[in-house]
Amino acid sequence: MPMGQLGGVLRIDVAEQSIDLLAIAGHKGLLGPTGTGGLYVAPGVRLTPLRQGGTGTRSEHLSQPEEMPDALEAGTVNTVGIAGLGAALRVLQSTGIEVVRARESALTARLVTGLREIDGVTVHGPADPSQRVAVVSVTLRGWEPVDVSAALDSAFGIAVRAGLHCAPLAHRTLGTFPRGTVRLAPGCSTTDDQIDQTLAALRELALSAR
């Protein structure tokens, strides 16, 4: 079960949900560096490693160690990235997931409410902000998503992501394939002013397309 950006904003009981494999990206909801993440492997589940060798813990053997996590960790692990992820987890733990979730929910509600007031902007997904995580996909009439992203970056200093977001089937379901959407993702450090600046920028782009 790949959770993508949900790690850090949802509590997941792997036993209650009978989860065998759970992958979480470290660089999204968990606030860690890119190239980090976590993989939960339930007891009794055995995986075949994609790569073997250079484990350091069993250098005398030609095959990969049997014990976890060494069995899946060929070569030198990303020590710096792991340390960064650990620091991010400590910040989340000290702040509290509930506090982070509440802050992101408030920002998302502010964003979605403002977006729905802009003529030409389509907000994809649930109308109720409480039914969302802090990820909002939009399209802008008269604009290609990639061009909206470029304009927000170059003219307003606002970083978003445009395209299919590694989820082409989701975009086929939404009817946004192959152009994709513009993804806005406020985080716990985003400010109300930054949300308002983003809304003002999209309002300006929408007006320019008329």
Rosetta blueprint (number, residue, H / E / L):
1 M L
2 P E
3 M L
4 G H
5 Q H
6 L H
7 G E
8 G L
9 V L
10 L E
11 R L
12 I L
13 D L
14 V L
15 A L
16 E L
17 Q L
18 S L
19 I L
20 D L
21 L E
22 L E
23 A E
24 I E
25 A E
26 G L
27 H L
28 K L
29 G L
30 L L
31 L L
32 G L
33 P L
34 T L
35 G L
36 T L
37 G E
38 G E
39 L E
40 Y E
41 V E
42 A L
43 P L
44 G L
45 V L
46 R L
47 L L
48 T L
49 P L
50 L L
51 R L
52 Q L
53 G L
54 G L
55 T L
56 G L
57 T L
58 R L
59 S L
60 E L
61 H L
62 L L
63 S L
64 Q L
65 P L
66 E L
67 E L
68 M L
69 P L
70 D H
71 A H
72 L H
73 E L
74 A L
75 G L
76 T L
77 V L
78 N L
79 T H
80 V H
81 G H
82 I H
83 A H
84 G H
85 L H
86 G H
87 A H
88 A H
89 L H
90 R H
91 V H
92 L H
93 Q H
94 S H
95 T H
96 G L
97 I H
98 E H
99 V H
100 V H
101 R H
102 A H
103 R H
104 E H
105 S H
106 A H
107 L H
108 T H
109 A H
110 R H
111 L H
112 V H
113 T H
114 G H
115 L H
116 R L
117 E L
118 I L
119 D L
120 G L
121 V E
122 T E
123 V E
124 H E
125 G L
126 P L
127 A L
128 D L
129 P H
130 S H
131 Q H
132 R L
133 V L
134 A L
135 V L
136 V E
137 S E
138 V E
139 T E
140 L E
141 R L
142 G L
143 W L
144 E L
145 P H
146 V H
147 D H
148 V H
149 S H
150 A H
151 A H
152 L H
153 D H
154 S H
155 A H
156 F H
157 G L
158 I L
159 A L
160 V L
161 R E
162 A E
163 G E
164 L L
165 H L
166 C L
167 A L
168 P H
169 L H
170 A H
171 H H
172 R H
173 T H
174 L H
175 G L
176 T L
177 F L
178 P L
179 R L
180 G L
181 T E
182 V E
183 R E
184 L E
185 A L
186 P L
187 G L
188 C L
189 S L
190 T L
191 T L
192 D H
193 D H
194 Q H
195 I H
196 D H
197 Q H
198 T H
199 L H
200 A H
201 A H
202 L H
203 R H
204 E H
205 L H
206 A H
207 L H
208 S H
209 A L
210 R L
